[in-house]
Amino acid sequence: MKIAVIDKDKCIAPDCGYPCIKSCPLNRAGKECMSIGEDKKPIIDENMCIACGICVKRCPVGAIHIINLPEELKSQALHRYSKNGFKLFRTIIPHFGKVVGVLGPNGIGKTTAISILAGIIYPNLGNPGEKPDKKEILKFFRGTEAQVYFEKLFNNEIKLAVKPQYVDAIPKEFDGKVRELLEKINSTGKMEEVAKELGIDKILDRDIKNISGGELQRVAIAATILKGANVMFFDEPSSYLDIKQRLNVAELIYGLADENTSINVIEHDLIVLDYISDLTHIMYGKRGVYGVVSHPMSAKNGINTYLGGFLKDENVRFRDYPIKFEVHPPQVSQNFQVLAKWEEMKKKLGDFQLDVSPGEINVNEIVGVLGENGTGKTTFARILAGEIKPDDGKIDKNMKISYKPQYIKPESELTVAETLKAVTKEFGTDTYRLQIIKPLQLDYLLNKKVNQLSGGELQRVAVATCLSREADIYLLDEPSAHLDVEQRLLIAKAIKDLVKKRKSSAIVIDHDILFLDYISDKLMVFKGEPSKRGETIGPLSMKDGMNTFLKEVNITMRRDGQTKRPRINKLDSVLDREQKQKGEYYYS
């Protein structure tokens, strides 16, 4: 089976002169495999197409995709937006009494799948413009858990609540205090209780426009819970939260599932997804072209399968390489050359006091930074970047720093290409393409304006801008936000490769432990009382740094026997107790 997809947003027809249509061998033979639609864009007849790939190569902007898929998927098409549009195969299956995790790259159809389950989109079974009756939909799902779900949906027995991915849009849609927002949708009578569990009870009387990203995330989670729905979807509930808050949220969400309630979580933090899920669906395919929902599997097996890139039960390889993790060997410090140092420093901002211990960073070294929100990580970054000055102490004035801030404002009218050209003369070279454009997947964004980018796209452009500058230290504050698993690890590899080539260093602040485990040579730990005081420890070795941090948040971790990825032990489990008794909070 083949599908032909044309990205209408990317397509520049009729300005291009239709080289795709003119080069099609069937069209040249007098047939009409390709034609021009009412919108002046090309249309491909999939039944006639011979998948020669000539139109794909001739398209000047790469807007055409011809994909060969397994024949068995032909009967499993759930929805298609339009002729030559994105196509979704199968569905996520909510299970009552369980938490179902959903794992897959951005642009693969997760939002479409949720919209179908919510009844917002009526599935057309892959035939745009048609509306099959309910009996036909149920027949499509016959013999699966999805049949039970859609029977309930059609009988109005489903009340659904969705926590959106981008919570920063909430203040644009609601004006007022946090309490007013939650009271407006509260149908459970448990607002005070839920607010306390999420740690937002002290901000209920604050204006929604004056709370942080982490607070906004927890307000959105509270709002979803308080709707009293029996099917809930949480889209990236860990964004903006530190590891302690992430696990607290995970415990709360996991406890919502019962025989009458289905909980579904889309999450790119594999540690959180592993911790929270009973079952996992992998979604694979090609971004913006097609998406396939795998059959459900256990959380451990699902995540390991995703990292391996091969679905054994479907005999499908969806990535041509496995993602592997390595145990960090002890480093021999005397072989390192010190690149930069900072003295003991102090900084007071309002009621908050930060105390920074002396530290140094070596050439070709990446220091990961971990700590609870509100303990001074971003303040430290801003001191290093020269945005603010310490009250006491000083930093090495000779080091040149390229800084990517935590929050990015998409205000520029420039295109991505113009933005990158402004910071580097290397733009357009093969080296730059291989080191920055390709690993950060920026090819299709180059002609887009910065203020038109999504959160994940904007994040990748901000990281690219930071890495494009010549610097001694690349300082990145939460570079993994809004990115999917593969994008996070591709960015990690790009940073590592670039640091090594330029003989520079990097300091990376993030809350995704798996991401930091993958990228870091050493760790710097921030501890203290959030929003009141913070202090730094390190940089330390990975083992000492992780032990220090995990002990502070009362978490133990182990490595998966198959993939070596870090996994959190359930609180008070046998492994958790054993590791705490030994003082080995970090995985061996």
Summary of the structure (lengths in Angstrom):
residues: 588
radius of gyration: 25.2
end to end distance: 46.7
largest distance: 79.5
contacts: 1922
relative contact order: 0.10
helix: 35%
strand: 22%
